[in-house]
Amino acid sequence: MGKKLYVGNLPFAATESSLEQIFVQAGKVESAKVITDRETGRSKGFGFVEMSTEAEATDAIAKFNGADYDGRPMTVSEAKPMVPRESRGGFGGGDRGRY
């Protein structure tokens, strides 16, 4: 099973293809994803790369954490599991005294 890495401080021009091209230097890349804004489609400046083995992931962290990517030092670390968000009370549910 692969190891997922968090990659931060990406330039806004970064693409999934360019991210994969960088990380393939450390081993087999299972997937590369740049997170984009839902409304604008523009990169949010971070993404995730899944390496095929633990050893390749460790190598990628050592090679690329702090490495320059278009003038920006990347932050590369082991991805943490996503924590469900708390409800912020938006729409739906609950009786608010309206009939």
C-alpha positions as CSV (number, residue, x, y, z in Angstrom):
1,M,0.0,0.0,0.0
2,G,1.2,3.5,-0.8
3,K,1.9,6.4,1.4
4,K,0.1,9.8,1.0
5,L,2.1,13.0,1.3
6,Y,0.9,16.5,1.8
7,V,2.7,19.1,-0.5
8,G,2.2,22.7,0.5
9,N,3.4,26.1,-0.6
10,L,2.9,25.2,-4.3
11,P,2.9,28.0,-6.9
12,F,-0.6,28.7,-8.2
13,A,0.5,27.5,-11.7
14,A,1.3,24.0,-10.4
15,T,-0.6,21.2,-12.2
16,E,-1.1,17.6,-11.3
17,S,1.2,16.6,-14.2
18,S,4.0,18.9,-13.1
19,L,3.7,17.7,-9.5
20,E,4.0,14.1,-10.6
21,Q,7.0,14.9,-12.8
22,I,8.8,16.3,-9.7
23,F,8.0,13.4,-7.4
24,V,8.7,10.6,-9.9
25,Q,12.4,11.4,-9.1
26,A,11.8,9.7,-5.7
27,G,10.0,6.6,-7.1
28,K,6.7,5.5,-8.5
29,V,3.9,8.0,-8.1
30,E,0.5,6.4,-7.6
31,S,-1.4,9.7,-7.8
32,A,-0.9,13.4,-7.7
33,K,-3.7,15.9,-6.9
34,V,-3.5,19.7,-6.7
35,I,-6.4,21.1,-4.6
36,T,-8.4,23.8,-6.4
37,D,-11.0,26.3,-5.4
38,R,-14.5,25.1,-6.2
39,E,-15.7,28.5,-7.6
40,T,-12.6,29.8,-9.5
41,G,-10.8,26.5,-10.4
42,R,-7.5,28.1,-9.3
43,S,-5.0,26.1,-7.2
44,K,-5.2,26.7,-3.5
45,G,-1.4,26.2,-3.2
46,F,-1.3,22.7,-1.9
47,G,-1.9,19.1,-2.9
48,F,-1.3,15.5,-2.3
49,V,1.0,12.9,-3.8
50,E,0.7,9.2,-3.2
51,M,4.0,7.2,-3.5
52,S,3.9,3.5,-4.1
53,T,6.0,2.5,-1.0
54,E,6.9,3.8,2.4
55,A,10.6,4.0,1.4
56,E,9.8,6.1,-1.6
57,A,7.6,8.4,0.5
58,T,10.4,8.8,3.0
59,D,12.9,9.6,0.2
60,A,10.5,12.1,-1.3
61,I,10.1,13.9,2.0
62,A,13.9,14.1,2.4
63,K,14.4,15.3,-1.2
64,F,11.6,17.8,-1.6
65,N,10.8,19.3,1.8
66,G,12.1,22.8,1.4
67,A,13.1,22.3,-2.3
68,D,12.4,25.2,-4.7
69,Y,9.4,24.9,-7.0
70,D,9.1,28.0,-9.2
71,G,10.7,30.2,-6.5
72,R,8.7,28.8,-3.6
73,P,10.1,26.3,-1.0
74,M,7.7,23.3,-0.9
75,T,6.5,21.8,2.3
76,V,6.4,18.0,2.1
77,S,5.2,15.8,4.9
78,E,3.2,12.7,5.7
79,A,-0.5,13.5,5.1
80,K,-2.7,13.3,8.1
81,P,-6.1,11.7,8.0
82,M,-9.0,14.0,7.1
83,V,-11.0,15.0,10.2
84,P,-14.7,15.5,9.6
85,R,-15.8,19.1,9.9
86,E,-18.2,20.3,12.6
87,S,-21.5,21.4,11.4
88,R,-21.5,25.2,11.1
89,G,-25.3,25.4,11.2
90,G,-25.9,26.4,7.6
91,F,-29.1,25.3,5.9
92,G,-31.6,22.6,6.7
93,G,-32.7,20.7,9.7
94,G,-34.1,21.8,13.0
95,D,-37.2,23.5,14.1
96,R,-36.5,27.2,14.4
97,G,-39.9,28.2,15.5
98,R,-41.3,28.8,12.0
99,Y,-44.6,27.4,10.9
